[in-house]
Amino acid sequence: MRVGVMIGPEKGDSARKLSRMLDDIAWAESAGMDTAWIPQIPSDFDALITIAAMGLRTDRIELGTAVVPLQAQHPVALARQAVSAQAAAGGRLVLGVGPSHHWIVRDMLGLPYDRPAAYTRDYLEVLAAGLTGPGDVRVENETFAVNNPLDLGPVAPVPVLVAALGPVMLRLAGERADGTILWMADERAVRDHVVPKITKAAAEAGRPAPRIVASLPVCLCRPAEVEQAKARANRILGEAEVSPNYQRLLEQGDARDVGDLCVAGDETAIAAGLRRYADAGATDLSVRLLPIGDTRDELVASKRRTREMIAELARELR
Protein backbone atom coordinates (compact mmCIF):
# COMPACT_ATOMS: atom_id res chain seq x y z
CA MET A 1 0.00 0.00 0.00
CA ARG A 2 1.27 3.46 -0.93
CA VAL A 3 1.26 6.07 1.82
CA GLY A 4 1.15 9.78 1.10
CA VAL A 5 0.58 13.03 2.95
CA MET A 6 -1.65 16.01 2.29
CA ILE A 7 0.27 19.25 1.84
CA GLY A 8 -1.67 22.48 2.29
CA PRO A 9 -3.62 24.57 2.70
CA GLU A 10 -1.35 26.84 4.68
CA LYS A 11 -2.09 30.10 6.43
CA GLY A 12 -0.32 33.36 5.62
CA ASP A 13 0.38 35.45 2.55
CA SER A 14 1.12 33.84 -0.80
CA ALA A 15 4.91 34.06 -0.58
CA ARG A 16 5.14 32.45 2.85
CA LYS A 17 2.46 29.91 1.99
CA LEU A 18 4.34 28.69 -1.07
CA SER A 19 7.63 28.59 0.80
CA ARG A 20 6.15 26.37 3.52
CA MET A 21 4.53 24.05 0.99
CA LEU A 22 7.83 23.68 -0.87
CA ASP A 23 9.55 22.91 2.43
CA ASP A 24 6.91 20.26 3.14
CA ILE A 25 7.29 18.58 -0.25
CA ALA A 26 11.07 18.55 0.17
CA TRP A 27 10.58 16.76 3.49
CA ALA A 28 8.05 14.30 1.98
CA GLU A 29 10.43 13.30 -0.80
CA SER A 30 13.47 13.00 1.48
CA ALA A 31 11.42 10.95 3.97
CA GLY A 32 10.50 8.45 1.25
CA MET A 33 6.77 9.16 1.10
CA ASP A 34 5.10 7.68 -1.96
CA THR A 35 2.72 10.54 -2.79
CA ALA A 36 1.84 14.08 -1.80
CA TRP A 37 -1.79 15.11 -2.21
CA ILE A 38 -2.57 18.78 -2.76
CA PRO A 39 -6.11 19.83 -1.79
CA GLN A 40 -8.04 22.20 -4.04
CA ILE A 41 -10.27 24.34 -1.85
CA PRO A 42 -12.22 27.43 -2.90
CA SER A 43 -10.18 29.94 -0.90
CA ASP A 44 -6.63 28.77 -1.55
CA PHE A 45 -3.92 28.09 -4.12
CA ASP A 46 -4.58 26.37 -7.42
CA ALA A 47 -3.54 22.75 -6.87
CA LEU A 48 -2.11 22.12 -10.35
CA ILE A 49 -0.01 25.28 -10.33
CA THR A 50 1.27 24.26 -6.90
CA ILE A 51 2.15 20.81 -8.24
CA ALA A 52 4.04 22.39 -11.13
CA ALA A 53 6.14 24.33 -8.61
CA MET A 54 6.66 21.20 -6.51
CA GLY A 55 7.56 19.17 -9.57
CA LEU A 56 10.45 21.48 -10.32
CA ARG A 57 11.77 21.03 -6.75
CA THR A 58 11.51 17.22 -6.56
CA ASP A 59 12.64 14.18 -8.53
CA ARG A 60 10.75 11.09 -7.34
CA ILE A 61 7.59 11.63 -5.33
CA GLU A 62 4.20 11.29 -7.00
CA LEU A 63 2.10 14.48 -6.90
CA GLY A 64 -1.70 14.37 -6.84
CA THR A 65 -4.61 16.79 -6.75
CA ALA A 66 -7.33 16.09 -4.21
CA VAL A 67 -9.45 17.20 -5.93
CA VAL A 68 -10.00 19.69 -8.77
CA PRO A 69 -13.71 20.67 -9.05
CA LEU A 70 -14.80 20.00 -12.62
CA GLN A 71 -17.27 22.84 -12.96
CA ALA A 72 -14.63 25.53 -12.42
CA GLN A 73 -13.05 25.10 -15.88
CA HIS A 74 -13.76 23.65 -19.32
CA PRO A 75 -12.38 20.11 -19.76
CA VAL A 76 -10.04 21.23 -22.56
CA ALA A 77 -8.64 23.92 -20.25
CA LEU A 78 -8.16 21.34 -17.48
CA ALA A 79 -6.47 18.93 -19.90
CA ARG A 80 -4.10 21.67 -21.04
CA GLN A 81 -3.31 22.61 -17.45
CA ALA A 82 -2.76 18.98 -16.45
CA VAL A 83 -0.45 18.30 -19.42
CA SER A 84 1.55 21.40 -18.48
CA ALA A 85 1.82 20.34 -14.82
CA GLN A 86 2.74 16.82 -15.92
CA ALA A 87 5.67 18.24 -17.89
CA ALA A 88 6.84 20.27 -14.89
CA ALA A 89 6.54 17.20 -12.66
CA GLY A 90 8.40 14.95 -15.08
CA GLY A 91 5.49 12.54 -15.46
CA ARG A 92 4.60 12.23 -11.75
CA LEU A 93 1.13 13.84 -11.76
CA VAL A 94 -2.05 12.07 -10.63
CA LEU A 95 -5.10 14.14 -11.53
CA GLY A 96 -7.81 13.86 -8.91
CA VAL A 97 -11.08 15.43 -10.03
CA GLY A 98 -14.68 15.51 -8.90
CA PRO A 99 -18.07 17.18 -9.29
CA SER A 100 -17.64 18.93 -5.93
CA HIS A 101 -20.67 19.94 -3.85
CA HIS A 102 -23.69 22.19 -4.19
CA TRP A 103 -22.33 24.62 -1.59
CA ILE A 104 -19.24 25.22 -3.73
CA VAL A 105 -20.61 25.00 -7.27
CA ARG A 106 -24.02 26.61 -6.82
CA ASP A 107 -23.62 28.79 -3.73
CA MET A 108 -20.04 30.03 -4.29
CA LEU A 109 -19.52 29.89 -8.06
CA GLY A 110 -23.11 30.57 -9.07
CA LEU A 111 -23.16 27.63 -11.49
CA PRO A 112 -25.78 24.90 -11.95
CA TYR A 113 -25.40 21.75 -9.90
CA ASP A 114 -27.87 19.58 -11.75
CA ARG A 115 -27.15 15.91 -12.47
CA PRO A 116 -23.50 16.01 -11.30
CA ALA A 117 -22.86 12.36 -12.22
CA ALA A 118 -24.08 12.86 -15.80
CA TYR A 119 -22.02 16.03 -16.06
CA THR A 120 -18.94 14.15 -14.79
CA ARG A 121 -19.42 11.38 -17.36
CA ASP A 122 -19.58 13.86 -20.23
CA TYR A 123 -16.68 15.88 -18.82
CA LEU A 124 -14.43 12.82 -18.50
CA GLU A 125 -15.04 11.96 -22.15
CA VAL A 126 -13.66 15.33 -23.23
CA LEU A 127 -10.88 15.27 -20.64
CA ALA A 128 -9.70 11.84 -21.77
CA ALA A 129 -9.48 13.06 -25.35
CA GLY A 130 -7.49 16.10 -24.23
CA LEU A 131 -5.04 13.97 -22.25
CA THR A 132 -4.17 11.69 -25.17
CA GLY A 133 -2.86 14.40 -27.54
CA PRO A 134 -1.40 15.93 -29.48
CA GLY A 135 -4.33 16.16 -31.86
CA ASP A 136 -7.74 17.69 -32.25
CA VAL A 137 -10.15 17.15 -29.37
CA ARG A 138 -13.42 16.25 -31.07
CA VAL A 139 -16.18 15.15 -28.71
CA GLU A 140 -19.91 15.67 -28.84
CA ASN A 141 -22.15 14.49 -26.05
CA GLU A 142 -25.14 15.76 -24.10
CA THR A 143 -23.13 18.50 -22.37
CA PHE A 144 -20.25 19.39 -24.70
CA ALA A 145 -19.71 19.92 -28.42
CA VAL A 146 -15.93 20.30 -28.71
CA ASN A 147 -13.72 20.70 -31.76
CA ASN A 148 -10.50 22.08 -30.32
CA PRO A 149 -6.96 21.75 -31.67
CA LEU A 150 -4.45 20.78 -29.00
CA ASP A 151 -0.79 20.57 -29.92
CA LEU A 152 0.21 19.29 -26.48
CA GLY A 153 0.71 15.72 -25.41
CA PRO A 154 1.59 14.54 -21.91
CA VAL A 155 5.19 13.50 -21.22
CA ALA A 156 3.67 10.42 -19.56
CA PRO A 157 0.10 9.14 -19.19
CA VAL A 158 -1.91 11.13 -16.65
CA PRO A 159 -3.80 8.83 -14.24
CA VAL A 160 -7.23 10.26 -13.42
CA LEU A 161 -8.94 9.55 -10.10
CA VAL A 162 -12.55 10.58 -9.54
CA ALA A 163 -13.92 11.59 -6.15
CA ALA A 164 -16.72 9.04 -5.96
CA LEU A 165 -18.96 8.61 -2.93
CA GLY A 166 -22.22 7.06 -4.13
CA PRO A 167 -22.98 3.99 -6.27
CA VAL A 168 -23.43 5.90 -9.55
CA MET A 169 -20.18 7.82 -9.18
CA LEU A 170 -18.28 4.70 -8.09
CA ARG A 171 -19.49 2.89 -11.18
CA LEU A 172 -18.44 5.85 -13.31
CA ALA A 173 -14.99 5.98 -11.66
CA GLY A 174 -14.50 2.29 -12.35
CA GLU A 175 -15.63 2.52 -15.96
CA ARG A 176 -13.99 5.78 -17.02
CA ALA A 177 -11.08 6.51 -14.68
CA ASP A 178 -8.15 4.91 -12.88
CA GLY A 179 -9.70 4.88 -9.44
CA THR A 180 -11.11 7.07 -6.72
CA ILE A 181 -9.93 9.34 -3.94
CA LEU A 182 -12.11 9.44 -0.83
CA TRP A 183 -12.85 11.64 2.12
CA MET A 184 -15.19 10.74 5.01
CA ALA A 185 -15.00 6.99 4.31
CA ASP A 186 -14.16 4.73 7.24
CA GLU A 187 -12.86 1.17 6.97
CA ARG A 188 -16.30 -0.44 6.69
CA ALA A 189 -17.41 2.01 4.01
CA VAL A 190 -14.24 1.27 2.05
CA ARG A 191 -14.59 -2.52 2.41
CA ASP A 192 -18.34 -2.97 1.94
CA HIS A 193 -19.33 -0.01 -0.24
CA VAL A 194 -16.43 1.42 -2.23
CA VAL A 195 -14.24 -1.56 -3.11
CA PRO A 196 -16.93 -3.92 -4.42
CA LYS A 197 -18.67 -1.33 -6.57
CA ILE A 198 -15.68 0.32 -8.20
CA THR A 199 -13.82 -2.97 -8.69
CA LYS A 200 -16.82 -4.60 -10.36
CA ALA A 201 -17.31 -1.62 -12.67
CA ALA A 202 -13.65 -1.59 -13.69
CA ALA A 203 -13.64 -5.32 -14.38
CA GLU A 204 -16.80 -5.13 -16.48
CA ALA A 205 -15.28 -2.27 -18.48
CA GLY A 206 -12.09 -4.24 -19.07
CA ARG A 207 -9.99 -1.81 -17.09
CA PRO A 208 -7.20 -2.60 -14.57
CA ALA A 209 -7.98 -2.86 -10.88
CA PRO A 210 -8.63 0.69 -9.64
CA ARG A 211 -6.61 2.72 -7.18
CA ILE A 212 -8.58 3.45 -4.03
CA VAL A 213 -7.15 6.32 -2.01
CA ALA A 214 -8.47 6.59 1.53
CA SER A 215 -7.89 9.99 3.14
CA LEU A 216 -7.94 10.45 6.90
CA PRO A 217 -6.59 12.65 9.69
CA VAL A 218 -3.82 11.15 11.82
CA CYS A 219 -2.39 12.37 15.13
CA LEU A 220 0.44 10.81 17.11
CA CYS A 221 -0.36 11.45 20.77
CA ARG A 222 -0.62 9.88 24.19
CA PRO A 223 -3.70 7.69 24.81
CA ALA A 224 -5.01 10.33 27.20
CA GLU A 225 -4.96 12.88 24.34
CA VAL A 226 -6.96 10.86 21.82
CA GLU A 227 -10.25 12.61 22.61
CA GLN A 228 -8.50 15.98 22.30
CA ALA A 229 -7.30 14.99 18.83
CA LYS A 230 -10.76 13.86 17.76
CA ALA A 231 -12.28 17.08 19.05
CA ARG A 232 -9.72 19.11 17.09
CA ALA A 233 -10.50 17.12 13.96
CA ASN A 234 -14.18 17.95 14.36
CA ARG A 235 -13.38 21.60 15.00
CA ILE A 236 -11.11 22.27 12.01
CA LEU A 237 -12.25 19.64 9.51
CA GLY A 238 -15.90 19.06 10.39
CA GLU A 239 -17.53 21.55 8.03
CA ALA A 240 -17.53 18.98 5.21
CA GLU A 241 -20.13 16.98 7.08
CA VAL A 242 -22.83 19.46 6.03
CA SER A 243 -22.64 18.04 2.52
CA PRO A 244 -25.38 15.54 1.66
CA ASN A 245 -22.76 13.65 -0.40
CA TYR A 246 -20.59 13.08 2.66
CA GLN A 247 -23.58 12.31 4.85
CA ARG A 248 -24.60 9.50 2.49
CA LEU A 249 -21.06 8.12 2.58
CA LEU A 250 -20.98 8.21 6.38
CA GLU A 251 -24.14 6.11 6.37
CA GLN A 252 -22.17 3.34 4.65
CA GLY A 253 -19.81 2.98 7.63
CA ASP A 254 -19.65 3.28 11.39
CA ALA A 255 -18.21 6.80 11.68
CA ARG A 256 -20.57 9.70 12.26
CA ASP A 257 -18.15 12.60 11.95
CA VAL A 258 -14.55 13.32 11.00
CA GLY A 259 -13.51 12.89 14.62
CA ASP A 260 -14.58 9.26 14.41
CA LEU A 261 -12.40 8.90 11.31
CA CYS A 262 -9.34 10.37 13.02
CA VAL A 263 -6.62 7.78 13.65
CA ALA A 264 -5.07 8.96 16.90
CA GLY A 265 -2.93 7.47 19.63
CA ASP A 266 0.51 5.98 20.00
CA GLU A 267 2.53 4.28 17.26
CA THR A 268 0.88 0.90 17.84
CA ALA A 269 -2.64 2.31 17.65
CA ILE A 270 -1.92 4.26 14.47
CA ALA A 271 -0.23 1.32 12.79
CA ALA A 272 -3.26 -0.85 13.56
CA GLY A 273 -5.63 1.83 12.29
CA LEU A 274 -3.83 2.24 8.98
CA ARG A 275 -3.55 -1.51 8.47
CA ARG A 276 -7.33 -1.78 8.82
CA TYR A 277 -7.64 0.40 5.71
CA ALA A 278 -5.19 -1.81 3.85
CA ASP A 279 -7.18 -4.87 4.90
CA ALA A 280 -10.38 -3.14 3.70
CA GLY A 281 -8.93 -2.83 0.20
CA ALA A 282 -7.46 0.66 0.06
CA THR A 283 -4.46 0.77 -2.25
CA ASP A 284 -3.29 4.18 -1.01
CA LEU A 285 -3.52 6.29 2.12
CA SER A 286 -3.56 10.08 2.09
CA VAL A 287 -2.68 11.25 5.60
CA ARG A 288 -3.91 14.60 6.81
CA LEU A 289 -1.43 15.42 9.60
CA LEU A 290 -3.44 16.63 12.60
CA PRO A 291 -1.29 18.34 15.24
CA ILE A 292 -2.51 19.14 18.73
CA GLY A 293 -1.27 21.69 21.25
CA ASP A 294 -2.04 25.00 22.89
CA THR A 295 0.72 27.07 21.28
CA ARG A 296 2.22 27.38 17.81
CA ASP A 297 5.43 25.70 18.98
CA GLU A 298 3.45 22.77 20.40
CA LEU A 299 1.48 22.41 17.16
CA VAL A 300 4.66 22.45 15.06
CA ALA A 301 6.32 19.87 17.30
CA SER A 302 3.22 17.65 17.19
CA LYS A 303 3.08 17.80 13.38
CA ARG A 304 6.75 16.87 13.10
CA ARG A 305 6.39 13.91 15.45
CA THR A 306 3.39 12.61 13.54
CA ARG A 307 4.96 12.96 10.12
CA GLU A 308 8.18 11.23 11.14
CA MET A 309 6.19 8.33 12.53
CA ILE A 310 4.10 8.14 9.34
CA ALA A 311 7.25 8.05 7.20
CA GLU A 312 8.58 5.12 9.23
CA LEU A 313 5.24 3.32 9.08
CA ALA A 314 5.00 3.86 5.32
CA ARG A 315 8.11 1.76 4.84
CA GLU A 316 6.48 -1.09 6.77
CA LEU A 317 3.19 -0.91 4.86
CA ARG A 318 4.78 -0.87 1.41
C-alpha positions as CSV (number, residue, x, y, z in Angstrom):
1,M,0.0,0.0,0.0
2,R,1.3,3.5,-0.9
3,V,1.3,6.1,1.8
4,G,1.1,9.8,1.1
5,V,0.6,13.0,2.9
6,M,-1.6,16.0,2.3
7,I,0.3,19.3,1.8
8,G,-1.7,22.5,2.3
9,P,-3.6,24.6,2.7
10,E,-1.4,26.8,4.7
11,K,-2.1,30.1,6.4
12,G,-0.3,33.4,5.6
13,D,0.4,35.4,2.6
14,S,1.1,33.8,-0.8
15,A,4.9,34.1,-0.6
16,R,5.1,32.4,2.8
17,K,2.5,29.9,2.0
18,L,4.3,28.7,-1.1
19,S,7.6,28.6,0.8
20,R,6.1,26.4,3.5
21,M,4.5,24.0,1.0
22,L,7.8,23.7,-0.9
23,D,9.6,22.9,2.4
24,D,6.9,20.3,3.1
25,I,7.3,18.6,-0.3
26,A,11.1,18.6,0.2
27,W,10.6,16.8,3.5
28,A,8.1,14.3,2.0
29,E,10.4,13.3,-0.8
30,S,13.5,13.0,1.5
31,A,11.4,10.9,4.0
32,G,10.5,8.5,1.3
33,M,6.8,9.2,1.1
34,D,5.1,7.7,-2.0
35,T,2.7,10.5,-2.8
36,A,1.8,14.1,-1.8
37,W,-1.8,15.1,-2.2
38,I,-2.6,18.8,-2.8
39,P,-6.1,19.8,-1.8
40,Q,-8.0,22.2,-4.0
41,I,-10.3,24.3,-1.8
42,P,-12.2,27.4,-2.9
43,S,-10.2,29.9,-0.9
44,D,-6.6,28.8,-1.5
45,F,-3.9,28.1,-4.1
46,D,-4.6,26.4,-7.4
47,A,-3.5,22.8,-6.9
48,L,-2.1,22.1,-10.3
49,I,0.0,25.3,-10.3
50,T,1.3,24.3,-6.9
51,I,2.1,20.8,-8.2
52,A,4.0,22.4,-11.1
53,A,6.1,24.3,-8.6
54,M,6.7,21.2,-6.5
55,G,7.6,19.2,-9.6
56,L,10.5,21.5,-10.3
57,R,11.8,21.0,-6.7
58,T,11.5,17.2,-6.6
59,D,12.6,14.2,-8.5
60,R,10.8,11.1,-7.3
61,I,7.6,11.6,-5.3
62,E,4.2,11.3,-7.0
63,L,2.1,14.5,-6.9
64,G,-1.7,14.4,-6.8
65,T,-4.6,16.8,-6.7
66,A,-7.3,16.1,-4.2
67,V,-9.4,17.2,-5.9
68,V,-10.0,19.7,-8.8
69,P,-13.7,20.7,-9.0
70,L,-14.8,20.0,-12.6
71,Q,-17.3,22.8,-13.0
72,A,-14.6,25.5,-12.4
73,Q,-13.1,25.1,-15.9
74,H,-13.8,23.7,-19.3
75,P,-12.4,20.1,-19.8
76,V,-10.0,21.2,-22.6
77,A,-8.6,23.9,-20.3
78,L,-8.2,21.3,-17.5
79,A,-6.5,18.9,-19.9
80,R,-4.1,21.7,-21.0
81,Q,-3.3,22.6,-17.5
82,A,-2.8,19.0,-16.4
83,V,-0.5,18.3,-19.4
84,S,1.5,21.4,-18.5
85,A,1.8,20.3,-14.8
86,Q,2.7,16.8,-15.9
87,A,5.7,18.2,-17.9
88,A,6.8,20.3,-14.9
89,A,6.5,17.2,-12.7
90,G,8.4,15.0,-15.1
91,G,5.5,12.5,-15.5
92,R,4.6,12.2,-11.7
93,L,1.1,13.8,-11.8
94,V,-2.0,12.1,-10.6
95,L,-5.1,14.1,-11.5
96,G,-7.8,13.9,-8.9
97,V,-11.1,15.4,-10.0
98,G,-14.7,15.5,-8.9
99,P,-18.1,17.2,-9.3
100,S,-17.6,18.9,-5.9
101,H,-20.7,19.9,-3.9
102,H,-23.7,22.2,-4.2
103,W,-22.3,24.6,-1.6
104,I,-19.2,25.2,-3.7
105,V,-20.6,25.0,-7.3
106,R,-24.0,26.6,-6.8
107,D,-23.6,28.8,-3.7
108,M,-20.0,30.0,-4.3
109,L,-19.5,29.9,-8.1
110,G,-23.1,30.6,-9.1
111,L,-23.2,27.6,-11.5
112,P,-25.8,24.9,-12.0
113,Y,-25.4,21.8,-9.9
114,D,-27.9,19.6,-11.7
115,R,-27.1,15.9,-12.5
116,P,-23.5,16.0,-11.3
117,A,-22.9,12.4,-12.2
118,A,-24.1,12.9,-15.8
119,Y,-22.0,16.0,-16.1
120,T,-18.9,14.1,-14.8
121,R,-19.4,11.4,-17.4
122,D,-19.6,13.9,-20.2
123,Y,-16.7,15.9,-18.8
124,L,-14.4,12.8,-18.5
125,E,-15.0,12.0,-22.1
126,V,-13.7,15.3,-23.2
127,L,-10.9,15.3,-20.6
128,A,-9.7,11.8,-21.8
129,A,-9.5,13.1,-25.3
130,G,-7.5,16.1,-24.2
131,L,-5.0,14.0,-22.2
132,T,-4.2,11.7,-25.2
133,G,-2.9,14.4,-27.5
134,P,-1.4,15.9,-29.5
135,G,-4.3,16.2,-31.9
136,D,-7.7,17.7,-32.2
137,V,-10.1,17.2,-29.4
138,R,-13.4,16.3,-31.1
139,V,-16.2,15.1,-28.7
140,E,-19.9,15.7,-28.8
141,N,-22.2,14.5,-26.0
142,E,-25.1,15.8,-24.1
143,T,-23.1,18.5,-22.4
144,F,-20.2,19.4,-24.7
145,A,-19.7,19.9,-28.4
146,V,-15.9,20.3,-28.7
147,N,-13.7,20.7,-31.8
148,N,-10.5,22.1,-30.3
149,P,-7.0,21.8,-31.7
150,L,-4.5,20.8,-29.0
151,D,-0.8,20.6,-29.9
152,L,0.2,19.3,-26.5
153,G,0.7,15.7,-25.4
154,P,1.6,14.5,-21.9
155,V,5.2,13.5,-21.2
156,A,3.7,10.4,-19.6
157,P,0.1,9.1,-19.2
158,V,-1.9,11.1,-16.6
159,P,-3.8,8.8,-14.2
160,V,-7.2,10.3,-13.4
161,L,-8.9,9.6,-10.1
162,V,-12.6,10.6,-9.5
163,A,-13.9,11.6,-6.2
164,A,-16.7,9.0,-6.0
165,L,-19.0,8.6,-2.9
166,G,-22.2,7.1,-4.1
167,P,-23.0,4.0,-6.3
168,V,-23.4,5.9,-9.6
169,M,-20.2,7.8,-9.2
170,L,-18.3,4.7,-8.1
171,R,-19.5,2.9,-11.2
172,L,-18.4,5.9,-13.3
173,A,-15.0,6.0,-11.7
174,G,-14.5,2.3,-12.4
175,E,-15.6,2.5,-16.0
176,R,-14.0,5.8,-17.0
177,A,-11.1,6.5,-14.7
178,D,-8.2,4.9,-12.9
179,G,-9.7,4.9,-9.4
180,T,-11.1,7.1,-6.7
181,I,-9.9,9.3,-3.9
182,L,-12.1,9.4,-0.8
183,W,-12.9,11.6,2.1
184,M,-15.2,10.7,5.0
185,A,-15.0,7.0,4.3
186,D,-14.2,4.7,7.2
187,E,-12.9,1.2,7.0
188,R,-16.3,-0.4,6.7
189,A,-17.4,2.0,4.0
190,V,-14.2,1.3,2.0
191,R,-14.6,-2.5,2.4
192,D,-18.3,-3.0,1.9
193,H,-19.3,0.0,-0.2
194,V,-16.4,1.4,-2.2
195,V,-14.2,-1.6,-3.1
196,P,-16.9,-3.9,-4.4
197,K,-18.7,-1.3,-6.6
198,I,-15.7,0.3,-8.2
199,T,-13.8,-3.0,-8.7
200,K,-16.8,-4.6,-10.4
201,A,-17.3,-1.6,-12.7
202,A,-13.6,-1.6,-13.7
203,A,-13.6,-5.3,-14.4
204,E,-16.8,-5.1,-16.5
205,A,-15.3,-2.3,-18.5
206,G,-12.1,-4.2,-19.1
207,R,-10.0,-1.8,-17.1
208,P,-7.2,-2.6,-14.6
209,A,-8.0,-2.9,-10.9
210,P,-8.6,0.7,-9.6
211,R,-6.6,2.7,-7.2
212,I,-8.6,3.4,-4.0
213,V,-7.1,6.3,-2.0
214,A,-8.5,6.6,1.5
215,S,-7.9,10.0,3.1
216,L,-7.9,10.5,6.9
217,P,-6.6,12.7,9.7
218,V,-3.8,11.2,11.8
219,C,-2.4,12.4,15.1
220,L,0.4,10.8,17.1
221,C,-0.4,11.5,20.8
222,R,-0.6,9.9,24.2
223,P,-3.7,7.7,24.8
224,A,-5.0,10.3,27.2
225,E,-5.0,12.9,24.3
226,V,-7.0,10.9,21.8
227,E,-10.2,12.6,22.6
228,Q,-8.5,16.0,22.3
229,A,-7.3,15.0,18.8
230,K,-10.8,13.9,17.8
231,A,-12.3,17.1,19.1
232,R,-9.7,19.1,17.1
233,A,-10.5,17.1,14.0
234,N,-14.2,18.0,14.4
235,R,-13.4,21.6,15.0
236,I,-11.1,22.3,12.0
237,L,-12.3,19.6,9.5
238,G,-15.9,19.1,10.4
239,E,-17.5,21.5,8.0
240,A,-17.5,19.0,5.2
241,E,-20.1,17.0,7.1
242,V,-22.8,19.5,6.0
243,S,-22.6,18.0,2.5
244,P,-25.4,15.5,1.7
245,N,-22.8,13.6,-0.4
246,Y,-20.6,13.1,2.7
247,Q,-23.6,12.3,4.8
248,R,-24.6,9.5,2.5
249,L,-21.1,8.1,2.6
250,L,-21.0,8.2,6.4
251,E,-24.1,6.1,6.4
252,Q,-22.2,3.3,4.7
253,G,-19.8,3.0,7.6
254,D,-19.6,3.3,11.4
255,A,-18.2,6.8,11.7
256,R,-20.6,9.7,12.3
257,D,-18.1,12.6,11.9
258,V,-14.6,13.3,11.0
259,G,-13.5,12.9,14.6
260,D,-14.6,9.3,14.4
261,L,-12.4,8.9,11.3
262,C,-9.3,10.4,13.0
263,V,-6.6,7.8,13.7
264,A,-5.1,9.0,16.9
265,G,-2.9,7.5,19.6
266,D,0.5,6.0,20.0
267,E,2.5,4.3,17.3
268,T,0.9,0.9,17.8
269,A,-2.6,2.3,17.7
270,I,-1.9,4.3,14.5
271,A,-0.2,1.3,12.8
272,A,-3.3,-0.9,13.6
273,G,-5.6,1.8,12.3
274,L,-3.8,2.2,9.0
275,R,-3.6,-1.5,8.5
276,R,-7.3,-1.8,8.8
277,Y,-7.6,0.4,5.7
278,A,-5.2,-1.8,3.9
279,D,-7.2,-4.9,4.9
280,A,-10.4,-3.1,3.7
281,G,-8.9,-2.8,0.2
282,A,-7.5,0.7,0.1
283,T,-4.5,0.8,-2.2
284,D,-3.3,4.2,-1.0
285,L,-3.5,6.3,2.1
286,S,-3.6,10.1,2.1
287,V,-2.7,11.2,5.6
288,R,-3.9,14.6,6.8
289,L,-1.4,15.4,9.6
290,L,-3.4,16.6,12.6
291,P,-1.3,18.3,15.2
292,I,-2.5,19.1,18.7
293,G,-1.3,21.7,21.2
294,D,-2.0,25.0,22.9
295,T,0.7,27.1,21.3
296,R,2.2,27.4,17.8
297,D,5.4,25.7,19.0
298,E,3.4,22.8,20.4
299,L,1.5,22.4,17.2
300,V,4.7,22.5,15.1
301,A,6.3,19.9,17.3
302,S,3.2,17.7,17.2
303,K,3.1,17.8,13.4
304,R,6.8,16.9,13.1
305,R,6.4,13.9,15.5
306,T,3.4,12.6,13.5
307,R,5.0,13.0,10.1
308,E,8.2,11.2,11.1
309,M,6.2,8.3,12.5
310,I,4.1,8.1,9.3
311,A,7.2,8.0,7.2
312,E,8.6,5.1,9.2
313,L,5.2,3.3,9.1
314,A,5.0,3.9,5.3
315,R,8.1,1.8,4.8
316,E,6.5,-1.1,6.8
317,L,3.2,-0.9,4.9
318,R,4.8,-0.9,1.4
